[in-house]
Amino acid sequence: MRARMMDSTLLSTLEQAVAEGKLLADSLTNIQLLLAGTQDPVAPTAIAELTAAGEWAELNNRFYKTLAFGTGGLRGRTIGMIVAPSEQGKGGVNGRPEFPCVGTACMNYFNVGRAMRGLITYISRFVQAEGSGRKPRIVVGHDTRHFSRDFAEYCAKIATDLGCDCALFDGPCSTPEVSFAIRELNADTGVVLTASHNPAHDNGFKAYFNDGAQLIAPHDKAVIAEVNALTGDTYEPLPTEQQGSLSILGPEFDSIYINKLKGIILRPDVFEKAATKVVYTNLHGTGGRCIVPILKQIGCNVSTVAAQDVLDGRFPTVASPNPENAPALDMAIAQADAENADLVIATDPDSDRMGIAVRDTATGKMQLLTGNQTGCLMAWYRCMSAIELGIITPENIEHAVMVKTFVTSPLQDAIAASFGIATVNVLTGFKYIAAKLGKYEQAIPAAERKDYRSMTEAQTRELRLKYSKYFIFGGEESYGYLAQDFVRDKDANAAALCLAEMNAYLASKGIGLLECLNNIYTELGYYMELGKSIVMEGADGAAKIAALTASYMQNPPAEMDGSAVTAVRDFSGGTLTDAEGDPIPAEKMLFIDLADGRSFAVRPSGTEPKIKYYLFAHGEKGAELTAAKAAVQAGIDSLWAAVEADARARMA
């Protein structure tokens, strides 16, 4: 590839901006690297336009770093805070610019192409080592975001050009369905173009290995090395006869996935006993593709929010397409009130996270539940039902397990323990839960699991309860849940199904979801969790996050909010092990326990420009619930005030 030379006048202007402290030196270096490595005609024009306008902050935000392929893939802005005229061009669908934003720290064809090619290079080598002579198989999916379809088609073209057989979804699909497709089609890898619940201006590239789980060691580091070795965006397609084929996954494949999901229902007859009403919204995303059909097929009375059924990457009816944020459910709650529904379910754009609101039978009002509360309800129901139905028995209970993240409510540990079931805590990220599922699958004798992926959920459950560990349920506090092992990522499609089943079961007993949750609190004690973040965007923000993280690691607090620190679990050294004795990978997370029973964790987000805090407090078993809630609420609010003040002091 012939390197593009930067215009001397532009170079001089940029160098002067560096000298004056307007442009970071790293930004200039990355601008030069991009222009030397891309054939995109928009790139030099957009850079020149932003330079001429003196948009130094925008240039720094786009070029202060390279968008490195991390262990989860890529995520970044695909529409700049300031859109250059050349990027806007003729405009695109749903009000987006014609072209994605130029920048080494942005989601664009330059970065997406490099990520895809690096992944293919590694996977191809892996397949060749088999000696089978077959072509690598890749699944590509995408959500409803700006440029998602464009990026997906670009990835599919690269795959077939470079000798891979590619299965591309015919339109927006959920992330968990991509994970399922990799396993169902025995693919070697898969990618989904999504930024999950991020703001509308973002997009991402999420990569999976042949087990349907996100890349973990040693594959993650090997793929990252291949991606980072690529400095340009051009490649040479293989001769036509060596290229791969392209197949399209449509409604027929959705049916396979939906039928598999039905196997996780524990009480299939419950919908005949209680005609509960559910309002569902996909928040302009992909969830309606499978959730609405499956709920209707099993006999659930479901309606959707018509204005939010529209697949639109602007997410025009919400400030944020994140079901963690209460306003995202406003329209669905209003519809639930109008229709006298008792449950609202919302999923994010790629349908891997689920948020809910439930009817308070005492007041008649809808109440939002947190991800921790929803997870606790489903954990209780799955454990209780598995034992009551005789799936888990005294003879096999030692083969049952729940898997959750360290920063997810300890009430889930208490729930499992109350049934005599073990819990394993892992790092934040579903890839670590998926790694446990892979371990449990591999523990089954090879002869018994040779057709594992084609088996029903009941068949694999029997094998796991006999030889390995049956994963009853798992999740993370950020509204991600999983109740099966044929998907190796959080699955809001399955979560919606499980929640609807539980809702119907409780209704048949004359109990509401909120009443059930309070019953759990009464038995095991009132638990409360609080998630907070300090957001710091752009180049300056990234430096502040790094400095604050280092401050905690180097100088953890000795006391907080008047209570002494009794234990500090520093996960950054990679020296800790989990409940099964497996090593816990190193992560920049600190977990701090206080003498009064409260605790908190802190870690930088891996996907967003923020540092995240997780706070925990709980009351005693058997305490009067109203008083316990007030006391625990006051304690956790006071703890956050102290933690936030400490953080601000560290940043001063």
Disulfide bonds with the S-S distance in Angstrom:
none
